[in-house]
Amino acid sequence: MSNLNISMPPALEQWIEARLAQGRYADAADYVRDLIRQDQQAAQEDGRWVRAMIEEGYASGVIDAEPEDVLKEIMARLPDA
């Protein structure tokens, strides 16, 4: 495992100390590793969502109408703002 040195402004350092005081993390490195794991998981979930939206788009087929006509139809369905 490699070491990584990070400079922190005092406010962030205080935040880390407060989180450590709650007892969930052994030290600052443990806290940072957990944050990175959470970020990795969120990125994977975002990727799955994007892929699902792309698949949904492909599955919906192709519209023969002009884009302007499709937008007008969508706009007509919106409630007045």
C-alpha positions, 0 to 999 in steps of 0.5 A, spaced: 500 500 500 502 506 498 502 513 502 498 519 500 500 526 503 494 531 503 494 538 505 487 540 509 485 547 511 483 547 518 476 547 517 476 540 514 481 538 519 476 539 524 471 536 520 475 529 520 477 530 527 469 530 529 468 524 525 473 520 528 471 522 535 464 519 533 468 512 533 466 509 526 473 510 523 480 508 526 484 514 523 483 519 518 486 514 513 480 510 514 475 515 513 478 517 507 479 510 504 471 510 506 469 516 502 473 514 496 470 507 496 463 511 497 465 515 491 467 509 487 460 506 488 456 512 486 460 512 480 458 505 478 451 506 480 451 513 475 454 508 470 449 503 470 444 508 470 446 512 464 447 505 460 440 503 462 437 510 460 441 508 453 438 502 453 431 505 454 432 509 448 434 504 443 428 500 445 424 506 444 425 506 437 426 511 432 421 517 431 419 519 424 417 526 426 421 532 425 425 534 432 421 541 432 414 537 432 416 532 437 418 538 442 412 542 440 408 536 442 412 535 449 411 542 450 403 542 449 403 537 454 406 541 460 402 544 465 402 552 464 407 555 468 
